[in-house]
Amino acid sequence: MNRWTMTACALVAACAPMASAQQVEVEEFTLDNGMKFLLVPRHDAPNSIAAGWLAKVGSVNERPGITGISHFFEHMMFKGTTTIGTDNANADRRIIDNLAATRDDLLDLQMTVQYPRWKAGEIDDPWDAANDTPKMAELRQRMRDLQEEQRKHTVKDEFDQVYTSMGGSSMNAFTSEDVTFYFITVPSNKFELWAWMESDRLTDSVFREFYSERDVVHEERRLRTESTPTGKYQEQFESMFWMSSPYNWPVIGWTSDLNSYTRADAEAYYDTYYRPNNLVGVIVGDFDPAYIKPVINRYFSRLEAGPTPPPVVTLEMKQQAEMRMFAEGDLQPQVEVRYHAVPFGHKDGYALEMMGEILNGRTGRLYKNLVEGKEIASNAFAGQDQRKYAGAFSFSAQTKGDATPEDLEQGWYEVLADLQENLVSERELQKVKNGVAADSFRRLQNNFFLLVQLGYLEALGDWKELNEGPKILEAITAEDIRDVANKYFDKTNRSVAIYTRSEDAAPIDPELAALDPQMQGMVKQATAQIAAATDVGELAANLAQMESQMDQMPPEFKPAMKIIADKARERIAELEAAQD
């Protein structure tokens, strides 16, 4: 998996609730075992199908002790089956069982010896191998020996190689708070290969390299969170904001949990959430439904249905007082003001969506007031984050010149007060509605982006939002916007993060500083992963994929994608020069 290429996908998923101005014809097809498929035949891209499936599970379905396990499964699902990914299935199974037993023994010592030592102040980190007892060091060496033995039988990346040899491309996946999504583009005449490969890993997935893959996830966490200027602070802000909801922990999980869950924990989680009655397939492209439905039935009907997964019960408690966080780092001074709002499907979500559109863009109120007017912001953004069980609305901006984050915060309150006191003009509202319709239409031109939107919406509640949302958005009035501006944006319902720049910080990249803070975080994550990449071919392939999708991306995402693409080209040149 190439995590940096997922930035484009993550950006599309983030705007998925933006409904389209056109009707998308989708055929629903459900197997006897409960697995639903969404079929969208489109013949404008001949001999190409974007195919994927999702599990309705994300970090919100986890609990303390196994946080990050949904994302970890995303990694595990690419490790193959008993027929793909190994040259000796029997030896592989023996090693896997021995690794699990050895790791369980090590974990027992971790809990019964190291945690008490840590609590007593004898060691500073119960998970640091430098603090191992002799018995733990022996077990850890035993695991390394077993992992080395397993590598001798592992056919690396064979799952991807099978697809690539048959013309497949862009295989990847992502995990969010509410969904785990797997997808690829295949030639139309290789659809049966897709059906066999995907149903095979759902019925016969081998959690190969279970423990060594943890190191990969730890490194990903380091790159995405711990090594970025605002990542560790944003993680803290999230946990402060979500007081009781299981949105409280990060998708990638807490470090101690990444270390502690076992294969038994993983298998129980898999059996709960990766059953066909909790899965949805999405097929978009050049195909005949009369041909692919029997193929789907033949392969995916072998999946056995399971019990209905347990519901998410714990709701977010009502916030009683304003909360504030102050942080300092190697970053552009900035501010975020966040309010509790509404989950996906809530009737007020549409007016909040329109409120965000009124505020954003070059002609939006934030740009006119804070960037052009007061000239205190280099960028500013506001919008809602609708999740399955809860939602938020945030304002964020970065300073310009001698302005402070507090200046930006006060500027936001002034813009907000105007929306609370005065009605948006009909001309301004209609202009925004026209722009929403045009942008949404463009997002549907690419089969892959349509697949992502359909799947993401279905995971949150219903793919039909893609068609029904435009009617509701078009009917939103100025009074609706004023009502929600007064309903949700109370002082006691807000949390504020103030970020200031440390004195020893490095110079700021002006191109990056021009992006809104949310996109900056994604770009920094992607560029850090590119900087760590060593495979020229892999970088070139993912760069080509990104460039092929650039024209279909909404205009507001293109500057971020350009930075990522430029960094990829620079890294490719560095690696090629080193090879000469």
C-alpha positions as CSV (number, residue, x, y, z in Angstrom):
1,M,0.0,0.0,0.0
2,N,1.2,3.5,-0.8
3,R,-0.2,5.8,1.8
4,W,0.7,9.1,0.2
5,T,-1.4,8.3,-2.9
6,M,-4.4,8.1,-0.6
7,T,-4.4,11.9,0.0
8,A,-6.5,12.5,-3.1
9,C,-8.9,9.8,-2.0
10,A,-9.1,11.2,1.5
11,L,-9.9,14.6,0.2
12,V,-12.7,13.2,-2.0
13,A,-14.1,11.2,0.9
14,A,-14.0,14.3,3.0
15,C,-16.3,16.1,0.6
16,A,-18.4,13.1,-0.2
17,P,-21.6,14.4,1.5
18,M,-21.6,17.1,-1.2
19,A,-24.4,15.8,-3.4
20,S,-24.5,16.0,-7.1
21,A,-26.8,18.0,-9.4
22,Q,-27.4,15.0,-11.6
23,Q,-29.1,11.7,-10.9
24,V,-26.8,8.6,-10.7
25,E,-28.5,5.4,-11.8
26,V,-27.5,2.7,-9.3
27,E,-28.7,-0.8,-9.3
28,E,-28.8,-2.5,-5.9
29,F,-28.0,-6.2,-5.9
30,T,-28.1,-8.1,-2.6
31,L,-26.9,-11.7,-2.1
32,D,-28.7,-14.2,0.2
33,N,-25.9,-13.8,2.7
34,G,-26.7,-10.1,3.0
35,M,-23.8,-8.6,1.1
36,K,-25.1,-5.6,-0.9
37,F,-23.6,-4.5,-4.3
38,L,-24.1,-1.1,-5.9
39,L,-23.8,-1.4,-9.7
40,V,-23.2,1.7,-12.0
41,P,-22.6,0.8,-15.7
42,R,-20.9,3.6,-17.5
43,H,-19.3,3.2,-20.9
44,D,-17.4,6.5,-21.3
45,A,-14.2,4.8,-20.2
46,P,-14.1,1.7,-22.4
47,N,-12.8,-1.6,-20.9
48,S,-12.2,-0.2,-17.4
49,I,-14.0,-0.9,-14.2
50,A,-13.5,0.7,-10.8
51,A,-14.3,-2.0,-8.3
52,G,-14.2,-2.1,-4.5
53,W,-15.8,-3.2,-1.3
54,L,-16.1,-1.7,2.1
55,A,-16.6,-3.0,5.6
56,K,-18.9,-0.8,7.7
57,V,-16.3,-0.6,10.5
58,G,-13.8,2.1,11.5
59,S,-12.2,3.4,14.7
60,V,-15.6,4.3,16.1
61,N,-16.3,0.6,16.5
62,E,-13.2,-0.1,18.6
63,R,-12.7,0.1,22.4
64,P,-9.8,1.0,24.6
65,G,-7.2,-1.7,24.4
66,I,-7.7,-2.4,20.7
67,T,-7.7,1.1,19.2
68,G,-6.2,1.2,15.7
69,I,-7.2,-2.4,15.0
70,S,-9.6,-1.3,12.1
71,H,-6.7,0.4,10.4
72,F,-4.4,-2.5,11.2
73,F,-6.8,-4.8,9.3
74,E,-6.4,-2.6,6.3
75,H,-2.7,-3.6,6.3
76,M,-3.5,-7.3,7.0
77,M,-5.9,-7.7,4.1
78,F,-3.0,-7.2,1.6
79,K,-0.9,-10.1,3.1
80,G,-2.6,-12.8,1.0
81,T,-4.3,-16.1,1.6
82,T,-3.2,-19.7,1.8
83,T,-2.8,-19.7,-2.0
84,I,-1.4,-16.2,-2.5
85,G,1.6,-14.7,-0.6
86,T,3.5,-17.9,0.4
87,D,5.4,-20.7,-1.3
88,N,4.6,-23.2,1.5
89,A,1.2,-22.8,3.2
90,N,1.8,-25.6,5.8
91,A,5.1,-24.1,6.9
92,D,3.6,-20.7,7.0
93,R,0.7,-21.8,9.2
94,R,3.1,-23.6,11.6
95,I,5.2,-20.4,11.9
96,I,2.1,-18.2,12.4
97,D,0.9,-20.5,15.3
98,N,4.4,-20.5,16.9
99,L,4.6,-16.7,16.6
100,A,1.2,-16.3,18.2
101,A,2.1,-18.5,21.1
102,T,5.5,-16.8,21.6
103,R,3.9,-13.4,21.5
104,D,1.2,-14.4,24.0
105,D,4.0,-15.5,26.4
106,L,5.8,-12.1,25.9
107,L,2.6,-10.2,26.3
108,D,1.9,-12.0,29.6
109,L,5.2,-10.8,31.0
110,Q,4.6,-7.3,29.6
111,M,1.3,-7.1,31.6
112,T,2.4,-9.0,34.8
113,V,6.0,-7.8,35.1
114,Q,6.7,-4.7,33.1
115,Y,3.5,-2.7,33.8
116,P,4.0,-3.2,37.6
117,R,7.6,-2.1,37.2
118,W,6.5,1.0,35.3
119,K,3.8,1.9,37.9
120,A,6.4,1.6,40.6
121,G,8.7,4.0,38.8
122,E,11.4,1.4,38.1
123,I,11.3,1.8,34.3
124,D,10.0,4.7,32.2
125,D,8.4,2.7,29.4
126,P,7.0,-0.8,29.8
127,W,7.1,-1.4,26.0
128,D,10.8,-0.4,25.5
129,A,12.8,-3.5,24.6
130,A,15.8,-1.9,26.5
131,N,13.9,-2.6,29.7
132,D,13.3,-6.3,28.9
133,T,13.9,-8.9,31.5
134,P,16.2,-11.8,30.4
135,K,13.2,-14.0,29.7
136,M,11.5,-11.3,27.6
137,A,14.7,-10.8,25.6
138,E,14.8,-14.5,24.9
139,L,11.2,-14.5,23.7
140,R,11.8,-11.5,21.6
141,Q,14.7,-13.2,19.9
142,R,12.6,-16.2,19.4
143,M,10.0,-14.0,17.6
144,R,12.8,-12.5,15.4
145,D,14.0,-16.0,14.4
146,L,10.4,-17.1,13.5
147,Q,9.8,-13.9,11.5
148,E,13.0,-14.5,9.5
149,E,12.0,-18.0,8.9
150,Q,8.6,-16.8,7.6
151,R,10.2,-14.3,5.3
152,K,11.8,-17.2,3.5
153,H,8.4,-18.6,2.6
154,T,6.7,-15.2,1.9
155,V,6.1,-14.0,-1.6
156,K,6.2,-10.3,-1.1
157,D,3.3,-8.2,-2.6
158,E,2.0,-11.2,-4.6
159,F,-1.6,-10.0,-4.2
160,D,-0.7,-6.8,-6.0
161,Q,1.5,-8.6,-8.5
162,V,-1.3,-10.9,-9.6
163,Y,-3.5,-7.9,-10.3
164,T,-0.8,-5.9,-12.0
165,S,0.1,-8.8,-14.3
166,M,-3.5,-8.9,-15.5
167,G,-3.8,-5.1,-16.1
168,G,-5.1,-4.1,-12.7
169,S,-3.9,-0.7,-11.3
170,S,-4.3,1.6,-8.4
171,M,-5.0,-1.0,-5.8
172,N,-5.3,0.6,-2.4
173,A,-7.4,1.1,0.7
174,F,-8.2,3.6,3.4
175,T,-9.6,3.5,6.9
176,S,-11.6,6.3,8.6
177,E,-13.6,6.7,11.7
178,D,-16.6,5.0,10.1
179,V,-15.5,2.8,7.2
180,T,-12.7,0.6,5.8
181,F,-12.6,0.7,2.0
182,Y,-10.7,-1.5,-0.5
183,F,-10.6,-0.8,-4.3
184,I,-8.8,-1.2,-7.6
185,T,-9.2,-0.5,-11.3
186,V,-9.3,-3.6,-13.6
187,P,-9.9,-4.2,-17.3
188,S,-13.6,-5.1,-18.0
189,N,-12.6,-8.6,-19.1
190,K,-10.8,-9.2,-15.8
191,F,-13.8,-8.7,-13.6
192,E,-14.0,-12.4,-12.7
193,L,-10.4,-12.2,-11.5
194,W,-11.4,-9.4,-9.2
195,A,-14.4,-11.4,-7.9
196,W,-12.2,-14.4,-7.2
197,M,-9.3,-12.4,-5.6
198,E,-11.5,-10.3,-3.3
199,S,-13.8,-13.2,-2.2
200,D,-10.8,-15.3,-1.6
201,R,-9.2,-12.9,0.8
202,L,-12.5,-12.5,2.6
203,T,-13.0,-16.2,3.0
204,D,-9.3,-17.3,3.4
205,S,-7.4,-14.3,4.6
206,V,-4.1,-15.1,6.3
207,F,-2.9,-12.5,8.9
208,R,0.6,-13.1,7.7
209,E,3.4,-10.9,9.2
210,F,1.0,-9.9,11.9
211,Y,3.7,-8.8,14.4
212,S,6.2,-7.4,12.0
213,E,3.5,-5.3,10.4
214,R,3.1,-3.5,13.7
215,D,6.5,-1.9,13.0
216,V,5.1,-0.6,9.7
217,V,2.1,0.9,11.5
218,H,4.3,2.4,14.2
219,E,6.4,4.1,11.5
220,E,3.2,5.3,9.7
221,R,2.0,6.8,13.0
222,R,5.4,8.4,13.4
223,L,5.2,10.0,10.0
224,R,1.6,11.0,10.1
225,T,1.3,12.2,13.7
226,E,4.4,12.4,15.7
227,S,6.8,13.9,13.1
228,T,4.4,16.5,11.7
229,P,4.3,20.0,13.2
230,T,0.7,19.9,14.3
231,G,-0.1,16.1,14.2
232,K,0.5,15.4,17.9
233,Y,-1.4,18.5,18.9
234,Q,-4.3,17.8,16.6
235,E,-4.6,14.3,18.1
236,Q,-4.7,15.9,21.6
237,F,-7.3,18.4,20.4
238,E,-9.5,15.6,19.0
239,S,-9.4,13.8,22.3
240,M,-10.3,17.0,24.2
241,F,-13.1,17.8,21.8
242,W,-14.7,14.3,21.8
243,M,-15.3,13.8,25.5
244,S,-17.4,10.6,25.6
245,S,-17.8,9.5,22.0
246,P,-15.6,6.7,20.6
247,Y,-14.4,9.3,18.1
248,N,-12.1,10.2,21.0
249,W,-9.2,8.1,19.8
250,P,-7.2,8.4,16.6
251,V,-7.9,6.1,13.6
252,I,-4.3,4.8,13.7
253,G,-4.7,4.0,17.4
254,W,-2.8,4.7,20.7
255,T,0.7,3.4,20.8
256,S,0.2,1.0,23.7
257,D,-2.8,-0.5,22.0
258,L,-0.9,-1.1,18.8
259,N,1.6,-3.1,20.9
260,S,-0.9,-5.1,22.9
261,Y,-3.7,-6.7,20.9
262,T,-3.3,-10.3,20.0
263,R,-4.2,-12.5,17.0
264,A,-7.1,-13.7,19.0
265,D,-8.3,-10.1,19.4
266,A,-7.9,-9.6,15.7
267,E,-9.7,-12.8,14.7
268,A,-12.6,-12.0,16.9
269,Y,-12.8,-8.5,15.4
270,Y,-12.6,-9.9,11.9
271,D,-15.4,-12.4,12.6
272,T,-17.6,-9.6,13.8
273,Y,-17.2,-6.9,11.2
274,Y,-15.9,-8.7,8.0
275,R,-19.0,-10.8,7.5
276,P,-21.0,-10.3,4.3
277,N,-23.9,-8.8,6.1
278,N,-21.6,-5.9,7.1
279,L,-20.0,-5.5,3.6
280,V,-20.9,-3.5,0.5
281,G,-19.5,-3.9,-3.0
282,V,-19.3,-1.0,-5.4
283,I,-18.8,-1.5,-9.2
284,V,-18.5,1.5,-11.5
285,G,-17.5,1.3,-15.2
286,D,-17.7,-0.5,-18.5
287,F,-19.7,-3.6,-17.7
288,D,-23.0,-5.4,-18.4
289,P,-25.0,-6.1,-15.2
290,A,-26.4,-9.2,-16.8
291,Y,-22.9,-10.6,-17.0
292,I,-21.4,-9.5,-13.7
293,K,-24.3,-10.4,-11.4
294,P,-23.9,-14.2,-11.8
295,V,-20.1,-13.7,-11.4
296,I,-20.7,-11.8,-8.1
297,N,-23.1,-14.5,-6.9
298,R,-20.8,-17.3,-7.8
299,Y,-17.8,-16.0,-5.8
300,F,-19.2,-13.9,-3.0
301,S,-22.1,-16.2,-2.0
302,R,-19.5,-18.5,-0.4
303,L,-19.0,-15.9,2.4
304,E,-20.9,-16.9,5.5
305,A,-23.2,-14.4,7.2
306,G,-22.6,-13.6,10.9
307,P,-24.5,-11.9,13.7
308,T,-25.4,-8.3,13.3
309,P,-22.4,-6.3,14.6
310,P,-23.0,-4.6,18.0
311,P,-24.3,-1.0,17.8
312,V,-22.3,2.1,18.8
313,V,-24.1,3.0,22.0
314,T,-22.1,5.8,23.7
315,L,-23.2,9.2,22.5
316,E,-21.2,12.4,22.9
317,M,-22.2,14.3,26.1
318,K,-23.3,17.9,25.7
319,Q,-20.4,20.2,26.2
320,Q,-21.0,22.5,29.2
321,A,-18.1,25.0,29.0
322,E,-15.6,26.4,26.5
323,M,-12.3,24.4,26.2
324,R,-9.0,25.8,25.0
325,M,-5.6,24.3,24.0
326,F,-2.4,26.3,23.5
327,A,0.5,24.7,21.5
328,E,3.8,25.8,20.1
329,G,5.9,24.3,17.3
330,D,7.5,24.6,13.9
331,L,4.4,25.9,12.2
332,Q,2.6,28.9,10.8
333,P,0.6,30.5,13.7
334,Q,-2.9,29.4,13.3
335,V,-6.2,28.8,15.1
336,E,-9.1,26.3,15.0
337,V,-12.5,27.0,16.6
338,R,-14.6,23.9,16.6
339,Y,-18.3,23.3,17.6
340,H,-20.3,20.2,18.1
341,A,-22.8,19.9,15.3
342,V,-24.8,17.0,13.7
343,P,-24.3,13.5,12.3
344,F,-24.8,12.4,8.8
345,G,-28.5,12.5,7.8
346,H,-29.5,15.1,10.3
347,K,-31.9,17.7,8.8
348,D,-29.7,20.6,10.0
349,G,-26.7,19.3,8.1
350,Y,-27.8,20.8,4.8
351,A,-28.1,24.3,6.2
352,L,-24.7,23.9,7.8
353,E,-23.3,22.7,4.5
354,M,-24.6,25.8,2.8
355,M,-23.2,28.0,5.6
356,G,-19.8,26.5,5.0
357,E,-20.1,27.3,1.3
358,I,-21.1,30.8,2.0
359,L,-17.9,31.2,4.1
360,N,-15.4,29.4,1.8
361,G,-13.7,30.1,-1.6
362,R,-12.2,33.1,-3.2
363,T,-15.6,34.8,-3.2
364,G,-16.5,33.5,0.3
365,R,-16.9,35.7,3.4
366,L,-13.8,34.4,5.1
367,Y,-11.5,35.2,2.2
368,K,-13.1,38.6,1.7
369,N,-13.0,39.6,5.4
370,L,-9.8,37.9,6.8
371,V,-7.6,37.5,3.7
372,E,-8.4,40.4,1.5
373,G,-10.1,42.8,3.9
374,K,-8.3,42.8,7.2
375,E,-5.2,41.0,5.6
376,I,-4.6,39.0,8.7
377,A,-5.0,35.5,7.2
378,S,-3.0,33.7,4.5
379,N,-5.9,31.3,4.3
380,A,-9.2,30.5,6.1
381,F,-11.7,27.7,6.0
382,A,-14.9,26.6,7.7
383,G,-17.0,23.6,7.2
384,Q,-18.7,20.6,8.8
385,D,-17.4,17.1,9.4
386,Q,-20.4,14.8,9.4
387,R,-19.7,11.4,10.7
388,K,-22.0,8.5,11.2
389,Y,-22.8,9.1,14.9
390,A,-21.8,12.7,15.5
391,G,-20.6,15.8,13.8
392,A,-18.6,19.0,14.1
393,F,-18.2,22.4,12.4
394,S,-14.8,24.1,12.4
395,F,-13.3,27.4,11.5
396,S,-9.5,27.3,10.9
397,A,-7.1,29.9,9.5
398,Q,-3.4,30.7,9.4
399,T,-1.9,34.1,10.2
400,K,-0.4,36.6,7.7
401,G,2.1,39.3,8.6
402,D,2.1,40.4,12.2
403,A,-1.4,39.0,12.9
404,T,-1.9,36.6,15.8
405,P,-4.1,33.5,16.1
406,E,-6.2,35.6,18.5
407,D,-6.8,38.2,15.8
408,L,-8.0,35.4,13.5
409,E,-10.3,34.1,16.2
410,Q,-11.8,37.5,16.8
411,G,-12.2,37.9,13.0
412,W,-14.1,34.6,12.9
413,Y,-16.5,35.8,15.6
414,E,-17.3,38.9,13.7
415,V,-18.0,37.0,10.5
416,L,-20.2,34.5,12.5
417,A,-22.1,37.3,14.2
418,D,-23.1,38.8,10.8
419,L,-24.6,35.4,9.8
420,Q,-26.4,35.1,13.1
421,E,-27.9,38.6,12.9
422,N,-28.5,39.1,9.1
423,L,-30.0,37.1,6.3
424,V,-27.7,36.1,3.4
425,S,-28.9,37.8,0.2
426,E,-30.8,35.7,-2.3
427,R,-28.2,36.5,-4.9
428,E,-25.3,35.3,-2.7
429,L,-27.1,32.2,-1.8
430,Q,-28.0,31.3,-5.4
431,K,-24.5,31.9,-6.5
432,V,-23.2,29.4,-3.9
433,K,-25.8,26.9,-4.9
434,N,-24.8,27.1,-8.5
435,G,-21.1,26.5,-7.5
436,V,-22.0,23.5,-5.3
437,A,-23.9,21.9,-8.2
438,A,-21.1,22.5,-10.7
439,D,-18.4,21.2,-8.3
440,S,-20.5,18.1,-7.5
441,F,-21.1,17.3,-11.1
442,R,-17.3,17.4,-11.8
443,R,-16.7,14.9,-9.0
444,L,-18.8,12.3,-10.8
445,Q,-16.9,12.3,-14.1
446,N,-14.3,9.9,-12.8
447,N,-15.3,6.3,-12.1
448,F,-12.9,6.0,-9.2
449,F,-14.2,9.2,-7.5
450,L,-17.8,8.1,-8.0
451,L,-17.0,4.7,-6.5
452,V,-15.5,6.4,-3.4
453,Q,-18.5,8.7,-2.9
454,L,-21.1,5.9,-3.3
455,G,-19.3,3.7,-0.9
456,Y,-18.5,6.3,1.7
457,L,-22.1,7.6,1.7
458,E,-23.5,4.0,2.0
459,A,-21.2,3.4,5.0
460,L,-22.4,6.6,6.7
461,G,-26.1,5.8,6.0
462,D,-27.3,5.6,2.4
463,W,-25.8,6.1,-1.0
464,K,-29.0,7.7,-2.2
465,E,-27.8,10.9,-0.5
466,L,-25.9,11.4,-3.7
467,N,-29.2,11.9,-5.6
468,E,-31.5,13.2,-2.8
469,G,-29.2,15.8,-1.3
470,P,-29.3,18.3,-4.2
471,K,-33.0,18.8,-3.8
472,I,-32.7,19.6,-0.1
473,L,-29.6,21.8,-0.7
474,E,-31.4,23.7,-3.4
475,A,-34.4,24.4,-1.0
476,I,-32.2,25.8,1.8
477,T,-33.2,29.4,2.6
478,A,-31.4,32.3,4.1
479,E,-33.6,31.8,7.2
480,D,-32.3,28.2,7.5
481,I,-28.7,29.4,7.5
482,R,-29.4,32.1,10.1
483,D,-31.2,29.5,12.3
484,V,-28.3,27.0,12.4
485,A,-25.8,29.9,12.9
486,N,-27.6,30.7,16.1
487,K,-28.4,27.1,17.2
488,Y,-24.9,25.5,17.2
489,F,-22.4,28.3,17.6
490,D,-22.7,29.1,21.3
491,K,-19.6,29.8,23.4
492,T,-20.2,26.9,25.7
493,N,-20.3,24.5,22.6
494,R,-16.9,25.5,21.3
495,S,-13.3,24.3,21.7
496,V,-10.4,26.5,20.6
497,A,-6.8,25.5,19.6
498,I,-4.2,28.2,19.4
499,Y,-1.0,27.4,17.7
500,T,2.0,29.7,17.9
501,R,5.4,29.4,16.2
502,S,8.5,28.5,18.3
503,E,11.5,30.8,18.1
504,D,13.8,28.1,16.7
505,A,11.4,27.0,13.9
506,A,12.6,26.6,10.3
507,P,11.4,29.0,7.5
508,I,7.9,28.4,6.2
509,D,7.2,27.1,2.7
510,P,5.0,29.8,1.2
511,E,3.3,27.4,-1.2
512,L,2.3,25.1,1.7
513,A,1.3,28.1,3.8
514,A,-1.3,29.1,1.2
515,L,-3.3,25.9,1.7
516,D,-6.0,25.6,4.4
517,P,-4.8,23.9,7.6
518,Q,-6.7,20.6,6.9
519,M,-5.1,20.2,3.5
520,Q,-1.7,21.2,4.9
521,G,-1.8,18.3,7.3
522,M,-2.6,15.9,4.5
523,V,0.1,17.3,2.3
524,K,2.7,17.2,5.1
525,Q,1.8,13.6,5.8
526,A,2.1,12.6,2.1
527,T,5.4,14.5,1.5
528,A,6.9,12.9,4.6
529,Q,6.0,9.4,3.3
530,I,7.4,10.4,-0.2
531,A,10.7,11.5,1.5
532,A,11.0,8.1,3.1
533,A,10.2,6.1,-0.1
534,T,13.1,4.2,-1.7
535,D,11.4,2.4,-4.7
536,V,11.6,4.6,-7.8
537,G,9.2,2.4,-9.8
538,E,6.6,2.6,-7.1
539,L,6.9,6.3,-6.8
540,A,6.6,6.8,-10.6
541,A,3.6,4.5,-10.8
542,N,1.7,6.4,-8.1
543,L,2.7,9.8,-9.5
544,A,1.3,8.7,-12.9
545,Q,-1.9,7.7,-11.2
546,M,-2.2,11.0,-9.4
547,E,-1.5,13.0,-12.6
548,S,-4.1,11.0,-14.5
549,Q,-6.8,12.0,-12.0
550,M,-5.8,15.6,-11.7
551,D,-8.2,16.9,-14.2
552,Q,-11.2,15.3,-12.5
553,M,-10.3,16.8,-9.1
554,P,-12.2,19.7,-7.7
555,P,-10.2,23.0,-8.3
556,E,-9.7,23.6,-4.6
557,F,-7.8,20.4,-4.2
558,K,-5.4,20.9,-7.1
559,P,-2.8,23.1,-5.3
560,A,-2.4,20.4,-2.7
561,M,-2.0,17.7,-5.3
562,K,0.5,19.8,-7.2
563,I,2.7,20.1,-4.1
564,I,2.6,16.3,-3.6
565,A,3.3,15.6,-7.2
566,D,6.3,18.0,-7.2
567,K,7.7,16.3,-4.1
568,A,7.3,12.9,-5.8
569,R,9.2,14.1,-8.9
570,E,12.0,15.6,-6.7
571,R,12.3,12.3,-4.7
572,I,12.4,10.2,-8.0
573,A,15.2,12.5,-9.3
574,E,17.1,12.1,-6.0
575,L,16.9,8.3,-6.1
576,E,17.8,8.1,-9.8
577,A,20.8,10.3,-9.2
578,A,22.0,8.1,-6.3
579,Q,21.8,5.0,-8.6
580,D,24.0,6.6,-11.3
